[in-house]
Amino acid sequence: MFNLLFLLVCMVSAVFGFILGRDLNNIKKWKQQERKKNIEVIGRIALKAYAYIKKQKKILH
Protein backbone atom coordinates (compact mmCIF):
# COMPACT_ATOMS: atom_id res chain seq x y z
CA MET A 1 0.00 0.00 0.00
CA PHE A 2 2.76 2.45 0.94
CA ASN A 3 4.65 1.67 -2.27
CA LEU A 4 1.60 2.42 -4.42
CA LEU A 5 1.00 5.71 -2.62
CA PHE A 6 4.67 6.66 -3.01
CA LEU A 7 4.56 5.80 -6.72
CA LEU A 8 1.41 7.94 -7.17
CA VAL A 9 3.03 10.91 -5.40
CA CYS A 10 6.16 10.54 -7.58
CA MET A 11 4.09 10.43 -10.78
CA VAL A 12 2.05 13.49 -9.82
CA SER A 13 5.16 15.48 -8.89
CA ALA A 14 6.87 14.39 -12.13
CA VAL A 15 3.89 15.60 -14.19
CA PHE A 16 3.80 18.93 -12.35
CA GLY A 17 7.57 19.29 -12.75
CA PHE A 18 7.30 18.63 -16.47
CA ILE A 19 4.51 21.19 -16.96
CA LEU A 20 6.28 23.85 -14.88
CA GLY A 21 9.59 23.18 -16.63
CA ARG A 22 7.95 23.57 -20.02
CA ASP A 23 6.30 26.85 -18.99
CA LEU A 24 9.60 28.21 -17.66
CA ASN A 25 11.29 27.27 -20.92
CA ASN A 26 8.60 29.11 -22.89
CA ILE A 27 9.02 32.18 -20.68
CA LYS A 28 12.79 32.12 -21.28
CA LYS A 29 12.28 31.91 -25.05
CA TRP A 30 9.76 34.76 -24.92
CA LYS A 31 12.19 36.93 -22.94
CA GLN A 32 14.97 36.22 -25.45
CA GLN A 33 12.65 37.26 -28.30
CA GLU A 34 11.75 40.45 -26.43
CA ARG A 35 15.44 41.21 -25.89
CA LYS A 36 16.14 40.68 -29.61
CA LYS A 37 13.29 43.04 -30.51
CA ASN A 38 14.62 45.67 -28.11
CA ILE A 39 18.11 45.40 -29.58
CA GLU A 40 16.68 45.74 -33.11
CA VAL A 41 14.68 48.83 -32.13
CA ILE A 42 17.72 50.43 -30.45
CA GLY A 43 19.79 49.63 -33.55
CA ARG A 44 17.24 51.29 -35.84
CA ILE A 45 17.08 54.38 -33.64
CA ALA A 46 20.89 54.57 -33.58
CA LEU A 47 21.07 54.32 -37.39
CA LYS A 48 18.44 57.04 -37.80
CA ALA A 49 20.26 59.28 -35.34
CA TYR A 50 23.56 58.67 -37.14
CA ALA A 51 22.01 59.52 -40.52
CA TYR A 52 20.39 62.65 -39.05
CA ILE A 53 23.71 63.83 -37.54
CA LYS A 54 25.46 63.23 -40.88
CA LYS A 55 22.82 65.35 -42.66
CA GLN A 56 23.18 68.13 -40.09
CA LYS A 57 26.96 68.17 -40.53
CA LYS A 58 26.58 68.45 -44.32
CA ILE A 59 24.16 71.37 -43.90
CA LEU A 60 26.50 73.16 -41.46
CA HIS A 61 29.66 72.77 -43.61
HELIX and SHEET records of a PDB file:
HELIX    1   1 PHE A    2  LEU A   60  1                                  59    
END                                                                             
